[in-house]
Amino acid sequence: FKHRGTWWWMALGLQFVMRPSQELELLLQAARRSVGFRSPALGVHVRHGEACNEAHARKCVHVEELEPSIRRMAERFELRSVYLATDNPWIMHALRDRMPDLRWMLLDAFPRELLNTGWTQTLMTRIGRIHRRLGA
């Protein structure tokens, strides 16, 4: 195997180290089943929650702006399925309405309304405090 080189060995090692535990693999399989996951799929991440304000200096993209890019990628790679990761529960409905020819998948187990209540900031603050305690 020496002829394969350093990158091959690194990839092999990472494949071993990064593989999910049995418990995580079961959770992933359950999540795939719950959304009816089909492969191959285009993955789209849309943030519209707490990041969409002037303090974060981020532009929140509207559905009409997303459609051309999603269509271009789906056509280029001949994909009919799209997995959407978002913190905006309404974006899925808007995208489905605009592009009913695509098969949309969304894992909707997390109560997304918590994302707009300051809950995430509280959680991140607590994680930061724990991290500082461990690092001290």
C-alpha positions as CSV (number, residue, x, y, z in Angstrom):
1,F,0.0,0.0,0.0
2,K,3.0,2.3,0.2
3,H,2.6,3.3,-3.5
4,R,-0.8,4.9,-2.6
5,G,0.9,7.9,-0.9
6,T,0.3,10.1,2.1
7,W,-3.1,11.5,1.0
8,W,-4.5,8.1,0.6
9,W,-3.4,7.0,4.1
10,M,-4.7,10.2,5.6
11,A,-8.1,9.7,3.9
12,L,-8.2,6.1,5.1
13,G,-7.4,7.2,8.6
14,L,-10.1,10.0,8.5
15,Q,-12.6,7.6,7.2
16,F,-12.0,5.4,10.2
17,V,-11.9,8.2,12.8
18,M,-14.9,10.1,11.4
19,R,-17.3,7.2,10.9
20,P,-20.4,7.5,13.1
21,S,-20.9,5.3,16.2
22,Q,-23.6,2.7,15.9
23,E,-25.9,4.9,18.0
24,L,-25.4,7.9,15.7
25,E,-25.7,5.7,12.6
26,L,-29.1,4.5,13.8
27,L,-30.2,8.1,14.5
28,L,-29.0,9.2,11.0
29,Q,-30.9,6.3,9.4
30,A,-34.1,7.3,11.3
31,A,-33.7,10.9,10.2
32,R,-33.3,9.8,6.5
33,R,-36.4,7.6,6.8
34,S,-38.4,10.4,8.4
35,V,-37.7,12.8,5.5
36,G,-37.9,10.1,2.8
37,F,-34.4,10.9,1.9
38,R,-33.4,10.1,-1.7
39,S,-29.9,10.2,-3.0
40,P,-28.5,12.0,-5.0
41,A,-29.9,15.2,-3.7
42,L,-29.0,18.9,-3.8
43,G,-28.4,20.3,-0.3
44,V,-29.5,23.9,0.3
45,H,-28.9,25.8,3.6
46,V,-31.0,29.0,4.1
47,R,-30.6,31.1,7.2
48,H,-33.4,33.5,8.0
49,G,-33.4,33.5,11.8
50,E,-31.4,35.6,14.2
51,A,-28.6,36.1,11.5
52,C,-31.0,38.3,9.5
53,N,-30.4,41.7,11.1
54,E,-28.1,44.6,10.7
55,A,-26.1,43.6,13.7
56,H,-24.9,40.5,11.9
57,A,-24.4,42.5,8.6
58,R,-25.9,39.7,6.6
59,K,-28.2,39.8,3.6
60,C,-31.1,37.5,3.9
61,V,-31.9,36.0,0.5
62,H,-35.5,35.9,-0.6
63,V,-37.1,32.9,-2.3
64,E,-37.2,34.5,-5.7
65,E,-33.4,35.0,-5.4
66,L,-32.8,31.4,-4.5
67,E,-34.8,29.8,-7.3
68,P,-32.4,30.5,-10.2
69,S,-29.4,29.0,-8.3
70,I,-31.3,26.0,-7.2
71,R,-32.6,25.3,-10.7
72,R,-29.2,25.8,-12.2
73,M,-27.6,23.3,-9.8
74,A,-30.4,20.8,-10.1
75,E,-30.2,20.9,-13.9
76,R,-26.4,20.8,-14.1
77,F,-26.2,17.7,-11.9
78,E,-29.5,16.2,-13.1
79,L,-31.1,16.2,-9.6
80,R,-34.8,16.0,-8.8
81,S,-34.4,15.9,-5.0
82,V,-33.5,18.8,-2.7
83,Y,-32.7,18.6,1.0
84,L,-33.4,21.9,2.7
85,A,-31.8,22.9,6.0
86,T,-33.3,26.1,7.3
87,D,-34.4,28.0,10.4
88,N,-37.4,29.5,8.6
89,P,-40.4,27.1,8.6
90,W,-42.1,29.1,5.9
91,I,-39.3,28.9,3.3
92,M,-40.0,25.3,2.6
93,H,-43.6,26.1,1.6
94,A,-42.5,29.0,-0.6
95,L,-39.9,26.9,-2.4
96,R,-42.3,24.0,-2.9
97,D,-44.9,26.4,-4.4
98,R,-42.3,28.0,-6.8
99,M,-40.7,24.7,-7.8
100,P,-43.2,21.9,-7.5
101,D,-41.3,19.8,-10.0
102,L,-38.6,19.1,-7.4
103,R,-38.9,16.7,-4.5
104,W,-38.3,18.7,-1.3
105,M,-37.0,17.1,1.9
106,L,-36.8,18.8,5.3
107,L,-36.0,17.3,8.7
108,D,-38.7,19.1,10.8
109,A,-38.1,17.6,14.3
110,F,-36.6,20.6,15.9
111,P,-39.1,23.3,17.2
112,R,-37.8,26.1,15.0
113,E,-39.7,28.8,16.9
114,L,-37.1,28.4,19.6
115,L,-34.6,29.9,17.2
116,N,-36.2,33.3,17.2
117,T,-36.7,33.6,21.0
118,G,-33.2,34.2,22.2
119,W,-32.9,30.5,23.2
120,T,-29.9,30.0,20.9
121,Q,-28.1,33.0,22.4
122,T,-28.7,31.6,25.9
123,L,-27.4,28.2,24.8
124,M,-24.3,29.7,23.2
125,T,-23.6,31.8,26.3
126,R,-23.8,28.7,28.5
127,I,-21.6,26.7,26.1
128,G,-19.1,29.6,26.2
129,R,-19.0,29.6,30.0
130,I,-18.5,25.9,30.1
131,H,-15.7,26.1,27.5
132,R,-14.0,28.8,29.5
133,R,-14.2,26.8,32.7
134,L,-12.7,23.7,31.0
135,G,-10.0,25.8,29.4
136,A,-9.0,27.6,32.6
